[in-house]
Structures are given as C-alpha cells and as structure tokens.
C-alpha cells in the first residue's frame, strides 16, 4: 500500500508519517496543491490523506481534480475546519471521510484501514505462495495460523514479491517501489533488506524461497517441502 499525505505543516507531516510507516504502509508527503497534483499524475496511490488549508490553494481542488479524471482513489480529509457545512462541502466535492484536527493516531489508522478495505483499487485478495499469506489491507503476514513479525519495509518487500510470485521482480523495480517521494533506496540497501527478510521467514515452514537472480532481481517461488 502506498499513501500520499498532503499537509503544509512539516511537523505534522513528520508525526503522521511516522504513524503511517509504523503501520507498514509506504508514504509520500508533500506540502501543497501543486506538489500533490504532480505526485498523483505520476504515481498510483491507494489512499490520499489531505489537508484543506494549503499555502497554494484549497485541498478540495485536489479532490475535484481526482474525481474529474474519474480517479476513485479514496481521500481522507485531515483538517481544522470542523464546521458541519465545511464537512458537507468536502464530502460533496468527492472526499470519502473527514477527520478533524487534532485527532488520535489510532482513529486515523482505523479510518484509513476502513477506506482501504472499501476501495475497489485496494480490495486485493490475500496474496499466497506455499504456506505464506499476506493481507494487503491489514499488512499482516502469516504462515498457516502464525503471524510473522516484519518491519514496515520488510512487509512492503514481501508484498511486492508475492504479487510477482513465480516471476522475477527486477531489482530496479524494487528500488523504485520502496523509495518514497523524498528518499531513494540504494541497491545495497535492497540486498540488505532481502537478507533480513529471508532471516525473518527462515523459522517458518512457508514452503517458499527467495532466490537472487544475479544481475536482474529476485524471485519468490514455491518449494516442494
């Protein structure tokens, strides 16, 4: 899952960003309408977290632009505008939910999960290979009934590999998918990440293996035993 946060407060971007990443989702964060429109034009997002009072325009313009383009990406408005008529205006413009500042991080995550479950673009089935299962909506990995504890970037990596199970995932594609809007991930970091992920999965009888295809990328395949 990849989310876009549109918020002009650097401090709030940092705090919300930490909450979102700890939940296992990738996040790009921008500070204005123009940056949001550019990000949405070039990247697929599963959810947009949107402030309304932005320095270069009204956040509702972002929502209206999405809906004009028949983009159904769910939008959760995060704003200090708490009046009923303002909430109605946001929902009528095409927003899917509304959370008034200040808000509880637990409620933010619960509302985000609810929107991700409802959204057609993110209503993915549970991903499976061997005895390994991953739920994109809850970001939970299991082997049989056992939950596998993974760090956020490890979960993101596993999701990508499972979506390409049986096919080689190019290393460059992993770099692009795991990089965030303002932070790139290096090829060496990908190798370290794969090593950690293999160690995390090793104690479980997943009946899968992550193979390195030298010079190309990585292959998650099912094994016989």
SVG drawing of the C-alpha trace seen along z (x, -y; Angstrom):
<svg xmlns="http://www.w3.org/2000/svg" viewBox="-24 -30 49 62">
<polyline fill="none" stroke="black" stroke-width="0.4" points="0.0,0.0 1.2,-3.5 -0.3,-6.6 0.0,-10.3 -0.1,-12.8 -0.8,-16.4 0.0,-18.7 1.8,-22.0 2.9,-21.6 6.4,-20.0 5.9,-18.8 2.5,-17.2 4.0,-15.6 6.7,-14.1 4.3,-12.9 1.6,-11.4 4.4,-10.0 5.8,-8.1 2.4,-6.7 1.7,-5.6 5.1,-4.0 4.9,-2.1 1.6,-0.7 3.5,0.8 2.4,-1.5 4.7,-3.4 4.1,-7.2 4.9,-10.1 4.4,-13.5 4.0,-16.9 3.2,-20.3 0.8,-21.9 -1.7,-21.5 0.8,-21.7 3.0,-19.1 0.0,-16.8 -1.2,-17.1 2.2,-16.3 2.5,-13.3 -0.9,-12.0 -0.2,-12.4 2.9,-10.2 2.3,-7.7 -0.5,-5.3 -1.7,-5.7 -4.2,-3.6 -5.2,-6.5 -4.8,-10.2 -4.6,-12.0 -5.4,-15.6 -5.3,-18.9 -7.5,-21.6 -5.8,-24.8 -2.7,-24.7 -0.4,-27.6 -1.0,-27.4 -4.7,-26.6 -7.6,-24.7 -7.2,-21.0 -10.6,-20.4 -9.2,-21.3 -7.1,-18.1 -10.3,-16.1 -12.2,-17.7 -9.3,-17.1 -9.2,-13.4 -13.0,-13.0 -13.0,-14.9 -10.4,-12.4 -12.6,-9.5 -9.9,-8.6 -11.5,-6.7 -8.6,-6.8 -10.2,-7.3 -9.5,-10.6 -9.4,-11.1 -9.6,-14.8 -7.5,-15.9 -8.3,-19.5 -9.0,-22.0 -12.2,-23.0 -14.7,-21.4 -18.0,-23.1 -20.7,-20.9 -21.2,-22.9 -17.5,-22.6 -17.5,-18.8 -20.5,-18.6 -18.7,-20.6 -15.7,-18.3 -17.8,-15.2 -19.8,-16.7 -16.6,-17.5 -15.7,-13.8 -13.9,-13.2 -14.6,-9.8 -14.1,-10.6 -13.3,-13.5 -11.1,-13.7 -10.9,-16.9 -7.6,-18.1 -6.4,-17.4 -7.0,-13.7 -6.0,-10.4 -3.5,-8.4 -5.4,-5.2 -8.5,-6.7 -6.5,-7.9 -5.3,-4.4 -8.7,-2.8 -10.3,-5.2 -7.5,-4.6 -8.0,-0.8 -11.7,-1.2 -11.2,-3.2 -8.6,-0.8 -11.0,2.1 -13.8,0.4 -11.8,-1.0 -12.1,1.1 -8.4,0.2 -7.2,1.8 -9.7,4.6 -6.9,7.1 -7.3,10.7 -4.9,12.2 -1.7,12.9 -0.5,16.5 2.5,18.7 3.2,22.0 2.0,21.7 2.8,17.9 -0.1,15.5 -0.1,11.7 -3.2,9.4 -2.5,6.1 -5.3,4.3 -4.1,5.3 -0.4,5.7 -0.3,8.9 1.9,11.8 1.2,15.4 2.5,18.9 -0.5,21.0 -2.1,19.5 1.2,18.0 1.7,14.3 5.2,13.4 6.6,10.2 8.1,8.0 9.3,4.4 7.4,2.0 9.8,2.1 10.1,5.9 6.3,6.1 6.3,3.8 9.0,6.0 7.2,9.2 4.0,7.8 5.8,6.9 7.5,10.3 4.2,12.1 2.4,10.1 5.1,11.3 5.4,14.9 6.9,17.2 8.3,14.3 11.5,12.3 11.0,8.9 13.6,6.6 15.9,5.0 15.4,1.6 11.6,2.0 12.1,2.8 14.2,-0.3 11.5,-2.5 8.6,-0.8 10.3,-1.0 11.6,-4.5 9.5,-7.3 8.8,-10.7 11.8,-12.4 14.0,-9.4 15.6,-6.9 16.7,-3.4 20.1,-2.2 20.9,1.1 22.9,2.1 20.0,1.4 17.8,3.7 20.4,6.5 20.4,6.0 16.6,5.9 16.4,9.2 18.8,10.8 16.8,9.6 13.5,10.8 15.0,14.2 16.1,14.4 12.6,13.4 11.0,16.1 13.5,18.9 12.0,20.2 8.6,20.8 7.7,23.7 6.5,21.3 7.3,23.7 8.8,20.7 12.2,19.4 13.5,16.0 16.2,16.5 18.6,13.9 18.7,13.8 22.2,12.3 22.2,9.0 18.4,9.0 16.4,9.2 14.7,11.6 12.3,14.5 9.9,15.7 8.9,19.3 7.2,22.2 9.2,25.2 8.2,28.8 8.7,29.3"/>
</svg>
